[in-house]
Amino acid sequence: MISRQFISIFKSFLMLTGLVIYTLPVFAQNDTSPIQDTLEIYTSDTAVVLSSVPFAGQLMALDSVVRKKHFLSGVELSIDYGKLLLLWTDFESKYEGGINIRFYERIVLAAEMGYDELNPLKAYDNALYYTVKGSYARVGLDYYTSYNPTSFYYAGFRYGMSTFEDEGAFLIDSDYWEDYEEGFGSTGITATWGEIILGTETFVNIGKKKPDTPDSKLLIGWKFRLRILGNFENREEPTIYSIPGYGRTFDNMVPALNLYIKYRIGH
């Protein structure tokens, strides 16, 4: 069940996203000053390229790429399709989406929200069943650079938090006494963590009329996460198996990989 804290955060971010989308045309109209783009991050404005040429024994140093930049560059909606591939399994169900607000093309304010339910078959010895489920959210920043006009690298960080619950039961059978069964579980469990992000993405070119220019608003990519556990008090026995949005609790540092597709609104 999604907590009121997550709902409040998500509503606030949606309101901010709506404000950004509403003001995008205003900033696009008012922001007309050219800025040198040494990283060559893609924008929809036409680039002016001047090459260095010798003239009368002097070198005219004019090689630069000039593009118009906008303070608010766009909004992006994403979905993690890698997690959807696990829906056909019996042991895990995950849903995750995100909203990005882009500034000057390179700086991205990111928010991610998801729900996770895990039913591992052998979480504990003698376990009849075990379920851990809950919601999570992450917020952070990314910084982009390009290796061609349609493909990008980026690095960033996230602050994550989760509210969840778990439930299970043990069965101890015996040839001499009656079988012993006992249930266990906790509710209202919370955890926080930090993440270091490295990723890459590229525009999906459908027609490919101009290979160096995106012809769609769709991007596909992947990101590597190194998660570092922060505030979390584990149960003594049996220990909590997993944290939604973070992963297994056996270590304070957990790697993860996300596959996603996103749609860009704006420039």
KADA-V310599 format. One record per residue. N is the residue number from 1. SS is DSSP state (H for helix, E for strand, L for the rest). PHI is phi in degrees with one decimal (none if undefined). Layout:
N SS PHI
N SS PHI
This chain:
1 L none
2 L -75.8
3 L -74.9
4 H -64.0
5 H -61.9
6 H -65.6
7 H -61.6
8 H -64.0
9 H -62.3
10 H -65.8
11 H -62.3
12 H -63.2
13 H -69.4
14 H -64.0
15 H -63.6
16 H -64.7
17 H -64.0
18 H -61.3
19 H -64.3
20 H -63.2
21 H -60.8
22 H -65.4
23 H -91.7
24 H -55.9
25 H -61.2
26 H -65.6
27 H -67.3
28 H -65.4
29 H -77.4
30 H -86.1
31 L -90.8
32 L -118.2
33 L -78.5
34 E -73.2
35 E -127.1
36 E -69.8
37 L -106.9
38 L -71.6
39 L -89.2
40 L 57.1
41 L -67.4
42 L -63.7
43 L -136.2
44 L -81.6
45 L -76.4
46 L -72.4
47 L -84.7
48 E -110.4
49 E -113.3
50 E -118.0
51 L -94.7
52 L -73.0
53 E -133.7
54 E -77.9
55 E -148.3
56 L 53.3
57 L 77.9
58 E -119.0
59 E -96.3
60 E -88.4
61 L -80.2
62 L -123.4
63 L -81.5
64 E -157.1
65 E -113.4
66 E -111.2
67 E -135.4
68 E -86.0
69 L -115.7
70 L -118.6
71 L -59.2
72 E -99.1
73 E -93.8
74 E 152.3
75 E -124.2
76 E -127.2
77 E -111.5
78 E -128.6
79 E -139.1
80 E -87.2
81 H -79.0
82 H -62.2
83 H -70.9
84 H -65.8
85 L -66.2
86 L -91.7
87 L -66.7
88 L -76.9
89 L -83.5
90 L -91.9
91 L -103.3
92 E -153.8
93 E -135.7
94 E -134.9
95 E -135.0
96 E -150.0
97 E -139.0
98 E -151.4
99 E -129.8
100 E -116.5
101 E -117.3
102 E -104.1
103 E -120.0
104 L 50.2
105 L 68.0
106 L -94.0
107 E -99.2
108 E -125.7
109 E -89.7
110 E -115.9
111 E -134.0
112 E -129.9
113 E -142.7
114 E -156.4
115 E -134.5
116 E -137.9
117 E -131.4
118 E -121.7
119 L -128.7
120 L -66.2
121 L -72.7
122 L -129.9
123 L -67.0
124 L -139.8
125 L -66.5
126 L 65.8
127 E -81.3
128 E -72.9
129 E -161.6
130 E -156.1
131 E -138.2
132 E -128.0
133 E -149.8
134 E 171.1
135 E -109.5
136 E -150.9
137 E -147.9
138 E -137.9
139 E -134.9
140 E 176.3
141 E -128.6
142 E -126.4
143 E -125.4
144 E -105.0
145 E -141.5
146 E -117.7
147 E -115.5
148 E -162.3
149 L -63.1
150 L -119.3
151 E -133.5
152 E -140.6
153 E -108.8
154 E -155.4
155 E -138.2
156 E -171.8
157 E -145.9
158 E -138.0
159 E -114.5
160 E -113.5
161 E -148.0
162 E -142.5
163 E -124.9
164 E -154.8
165 E -146.5
166 E -138.7
167 E -155.8
168 E -165.3
169 E -152.6
170 E -108.4
171 E -132.7
172 E -113.0
173 L -97.1
174 L -146.9
175 L -84.8
176 L -115.3
177 L -126.4
178 L -68.4
179 L -61.2
180 E -112.1
181 E -126.4
182 E -144.7
183 E -96.1
184 E -152.7
185 E 160.1
186 E -143.0
187 E -125.6
188 E 65.7
189 E -76.4
190 E -128.4
191 E -154.4
192 E -131.6
193 E -159.6
194 E -115.2
195 E -138.5
196 E -104.3
197 E -115.7
198 E -133.0
199 E -153.5
200 E -148.1
201 E -153.8
202 E -147.3
203 E -69.4
204 L -88.7
205 L -90.1
206 L -85.8
207 L -82.3
208 L 55.1
209 L -70.3
210 L -127.8
211 L -58.6
212 L -92.1
213 L -130.7
214 L -61.9
215 L -112.7
216 L -149.9
217 L -100.3
218 E -90.1
219 E -128.1
220 E -129.2
221 E -167.7
222 E -142.7
223 E -140.3
224 E -99.1
225 E -119.9
226 E -113.2
227 E -95.4
228 E -121.4
229 E -67.3
230 L -111.4
231 L -87.6
232 L -161.8
233 L -108.9
234 L -79.4
235 L -74.5
236 L -72.3
237 L -144.4
238 L -78.0
239 L -70.0
240 L -71.9
241 L -75.5
242 E -153.4
243 E -113.5
244 L -55.8
245 L 88.1
246 L -110.5
247 E 126.1
248 E -62.1
249 L -96.0
250 L -72.7
251 L -144.2
252 L -84.8
253 E -140.8
254 E -127.5
255 E -84.6
256 E -155.8
257 E -132.7
258 E -118.7
259 E -111.3
260 E -145.0
261 E -132.0
262 E -142.8
263 E -117.2
264 E -102.5
265 E -111.7
266 E 118.1
267 L -66.9
